Amino acid sequence: MRKNDKTYKLMVSKMHEVAAVPTQNLGPFTFIYKKLIPYFKFSPWRSAAIISFAATVFLYLLLGSTLVRLASALQFGF
């Protein structure tokens, strides 16, 4: 019954197309990519928190108290 359905055949062909995607090659960064990606896959919230904290500290060191004024202005605007 399903074998004659056009939508089913289309979906099966798309699934095979998606399954045939080659592995990513990032040149010299492939090794780093393969080491970092498991951390993002298995603990995305922890990774996001660490990256957000690091970005905040970096911006504070870069902009200083201007960052506080910018955050206040953005909060006031929204």
N, CA, C and O of each residue as an XYZ file, in Angstrom:
312
protein
N       0.823     -1.190      0.000
C       0.000      0.000      0.000
C       0.872      1.261      0.000
O       0.650      2.165     -0.805
N       1.847      1.324      0.885
C       2.697      2.505      0.961
C       3.682      2.591     -0.193
O       4.127      3.681     -0.554
N       4.017      1.470     -0.763
C       5.018      1.446     -1.830
C       4.546      2.200     -3.074
O       5.374      2.661     -3.860
N       3.238      2.332     -3.266
C       2.704      3.015     -4.435
C       2.431      4.491     -4.179
O       2.076      5.220     -5.106
N       2.588      4.935     -2.964
C       2.301      6.318     -2.600
C       3.438      7.231     -3.075
O       4.603      6.976     -2.773
N       3.104      8.295     -3.819
C       4.120      9.205     -4.354
C       4.812      9.988     -3.241
O       6.020     10.215     -3.298
N       4.055     10.396     -2.239
C       4.644     11.139     -1.124
C       5.635     10.274     -0.361
O       6.698     10.746      0.041
N       5.290      9.025     -0.165
C       6.185      8.091      0.525
C       7.485      7.916     -0.255
O       8.568      7.931      0.331
N       7.384      7.754     -1.554
C       8.580      7.592     -2.380
C       9.446      8.845     -2.338
O      10.672      8.756     -2.282
N       8.815     10.000     -2.364
C       9.558     11.254     -2.294
C      10.287     11.385     -0.960
O      11.449     11.789     -0.914
N       9.592     11.038      0.125
C      10.216     11.129      1.444
C      11.365     10.139      1.596
O      12.391     10.473      2.188
N      11.210      8.942      1.075
C      12.283      7.945      1.147
C      13.495      8.424      0.361
O      14.628      8.275      0.817
N      13.266      8.996     -0.811
C      14.398      9.491     -1.604
C      15.096     10.650     -0.898
O      16.322     10.751     -0.950
N      14.340     11.522     -0.243
C      14.940     12.628      0.516
C      15.729     12.106      1.713
O      16.796     12.632      2.028
N      15.208     11.071      2.386
C      15.921     10.497      3.528
C      17.244      9.893      3.081
O      18.251     10.034      3.776
N      17.259      9.230      1.948
C      18.505      8.659      1.438
C      19.471      9.767      1.022
O      20.686      9.631      1.172
N      18.928     10.851      0.505
C      19.764     11.984      0.111
C      20.425     12.615      1.334
O      21.610     12.945      1.295
N      19.677     12.784      2.405
C      20.217     13.368      3.631
C      21.232     12.431      4.263
O      22.236     12.890      4.807
N      20.992     11.139      4.203
C      21.897     10.166      4.808
C      23.218     10.075      4.053
O      24.194      9.552      4.592
N      23.272     10.567      2.832
C      24.480     10.465      2.023
C      25.367     11.701      2.130
O      26.222     11.909      1.269
N      25.190     12.525      3.159
C      25.996     13.731      3.331
C      27.415     13.324      3.733
O      27.587     12.557      4.681
N      28.429     13.824      3.033
C      29.807     13.457      3.396
C      30.235     14.133      4.699
O      29.623     15.111      5.131
N      31.283     13.607      5.315
C      31.783     14.193      6.557
C      32.387     15.562      6.284
O      32.848     15.845      5.178
N      32.377     16.404      7.305
C      32.903     17.755      7.183
C      34.426     17.734      7.185
O      35.043     16.992      7.951
N      35.019     18.536      6.340
C      36.464     18.677      6.306
C      36.776     20.158      6.427
O      36.453     20.942      5.534
N      37.399     20.538      7.521
C      37.701     21.938      7.776
C      39.184     22.241      7.624
O      39.678     23.241      8.145
N      39.874     21.394      6.926
C      41.304     21.607      6.717
C      42.083     21.419      8.010
O      41.937     20.396      8.679
N      42.914     22.403      8.370
C      43.728     22.252      9.587
C      42.913     22.319     10.878
O      43.416     21.948     11.939
N      41.666     22.786     10.807
C      40.840     22.928     12.006
C      39.971     21.704     12.285
O      39.226     21.701     13.265
N      40.044     20.670     11.459
C      39.214     19.481     11.629
C      39.466     18.805     12.970
O      38.517     18.382     13.630
N      40.717     18.695     13.383
C      41.052     18.062     14.665
C      40.428     18.836     15.826
O      39.854     18.236     16.735
N      40.537     20.161     15.798
C      39.961     20.993     16.863
C      38.439     20.870     16.850
O      37.814     20.776     17.906
N      37.844     20.870     15.662
C      36.395     20.730     15.517
C      35.906     19.425     16.138
O      34.909     19.414     16.860
N      36.613     18.319     15.856
C      36.199     17.019     16.382
C      36.374     16.927     17.890
O      35.674     16.147     18.536
N      37.284     17.695     18.465
C      37.480     17.690     19.918
C      36.450     18.570     20.626
O      36.026     18.241     21.734
N      36.040     19.681     20.011
C      35.132     20.629     20.663
C      33.658     20.266     20.533
O      32.893     20.476     21.474
N      33.249     19.734     19.403
C      31.834     19.492     19.130
C      31.161     18.564     20.138
O      30.011     18.827     20.488
N      31.796     17.493     20.634
C      31.110     16.658     21.636
C      30.693     17.427     22.890
O      29.659     17.114     23.479
N      31.469     18.422     23.311
C      31.088     19.216     24.477
C      29.812     20.009     24.205
O      28.955     20.129     25.080
N      29.685     20.549     22.993
C      28.489     21.307     22.648
C      27.271     20.404     22.476
O      26.147     20.825     22.749
N      27.483     19.164     22.026
C      26.363     18.244     21.824
C      25.828     17.683     23.133
O      24.617     17.541     23.298
N      26.724     17.363     24.066
C      26.302     16.687     25.287
C      25.983     17.636     26.435
O      25.253     17.254     27.350
N      26.500     18.848     26.417
C      26.173     19.810     27.474
C      26.067     21.216     26.874
O      26.912     22.069     27.143
N      25.037     21.457     26.066
C      24.938     22.753     25.392
C      24.701     23.917     26.347
O      25.214     25.011     26.113
N      23.937     23.708     27.420
C      23.662     24.819     28.343
C      24.907     25.220     29.104
O      25.168     26.407     29.303
N      25.679     24.227     29.531
C      26.915     24.532     30.247
C      27.902     25.236     29.316
O      28.573     26.185     29.723
N      27.988     24.780     28.091
C      28.880     25.412     27.118
C      28.441     26.842     26.835
O      29.277     27.742     26.752
N      27.141     27.061     26.686
C      26.630     28.407     26.428
C      26.900     29.331     27.607
O      27.233     30.500     27.413
N      26.760     28.819     28.830
C      27.021     29.638     30.011
C      28.490     30.033     30.092
O      28.810     31.180     30.404
N      29.375     29.099     29.815
C      30.812     29.393     29.861
C      31.194     30.405     28.779
O      31.946     31.344     29.039
N      30.675     30.210     27.572
C      30.985     31.133     26.472
C      30.409     32.517     26.754
O      31.067     33.521     26.480
N      29.193     32.590     27.298
C      28.580     33.877     27.624
C      29.380     34.609     28.695
O      29.608     35.814     28.594
N      29.803     33.877     29.716
C      30.592     34.489     30.782
C      31.920     35.016     30.237
O      32.335     36.128     30.564
N      32.579     34.216     29.410
C      33.859     34.639     28.834
C      33.681     35.862     27.933
O      34.511     36.771     27.954
N      32.608     35.890     27.145
C      32.347     37.036     26.272
C      32.054     38.287     27.088
O      32.486     39.380     26.722
N      31.321     38.138     28.193
C      31.010     39.276     29.049
C      32.271     39.845     29.681
O      32.463     41.061     29.696
N      33.125     38.983     30.198
C      34.385     39.445     30.799
C      35.255     40.121     29.743
O      35.851     41.165     30.007
N      35.331     39.530     28.550
C      36.127     40.120     27.473
C      35.599     41.502     27.090
O      36.377     42.444     26.942
N      34.281     41.624     26.930
C      33.706     42.927     26.577
C      33.897     43.947     27.686
O      34.121     45.126     27.408
N      33.812     43.513     28.944
C      34.029     44.440     30.051
C      35.476     44.926     30.065
O      35.734     46.104     30.308
N      36.417     44.022     29.805
C      37.820     44.433     29.748
C      38.084     45.340     28.550
O      38.928     46.233     28.619
N      37.367     45.115     27.458
C      37.552     45.907     26.247
C      36.873     47.273     26.346
O      37.472     48.288     25.992
N      35.635     47.303     26.823
C      34.859     48.545     26.832
C      34.792     49.225     28.196
O      34.514     50.422     28.277
N      35.037     48.489     29.249
C      34.994     49.070     30.591
C      33.578     49.440     30.998
O      32.628     48.693     30.761
N      33.457     50.613     31.616
C      32.147     51.036     32.121
C      31.185     51.404     30.993
O      29.984     51.539     31.226
N      31.697     51.567     29.785
C      30.823     51.840     28.638
C      29.865     50.675     28.407
O      28.740     50.870     27.947
N      30.309     49.483     28.723
C      29.451     48.302     28.575
C      28.239     48.393     29.496
O      27.135     48.008     29.111
N      28.442     48.898     30.708
C      27.328     49.053     31.648
C      26.343     50.083     31.118
O      25.132     49.880     31.196
N      26.849     51.183     30.580
C      25.964     52.213     30.004
C      25.202     51.665     28.794
O      24.015     51.942     28.622
N      25.892     50.893     27.968
C      25.246     50.299     26.797
C      24.132     49.348     27.212
O      23.045     49.377     26.634
N      24.391     48.507     28.210
C      23.361     47.581     28.692
C      22.176     48.338     29.268
O      21.028     47.953     29.046
N      22.441     49.422     30.011
C      21.352     50.228     30.574
C      20.530     50.876     29.468
O      19.302     50.903     29.546
N      21.188     51.396     28.447
C      20.474     52.029     27.333
C      19.624     51.005     26.586
O      18.492     51.301     26.202
N      20.160     49.807     26.378
C      19.391     48.773     25.689
C      18.191     48.326     26.516
O      17.120     48.079     25.961
N      18.351     48.217     27.830
C      17.228     47.844     28.687
C      16.166     48.933     28.690
O      14.971     48.635     28.705
N      16.586     50.181     28.676
C      15.632     51.286     28.664
C      14.863     51.321     27.345
O      13.673     51.636     27.324
N      15.544     50.998     26.248
C      14.913     51.028     24.932
C      13.911     49.911     24.720
O      12.971     50.066     23.941
N      14.093     48.792     25.396
C      13.195     47.661     25.213
C      12.258     47.548     26.376
O      11.418     46.649     26.407
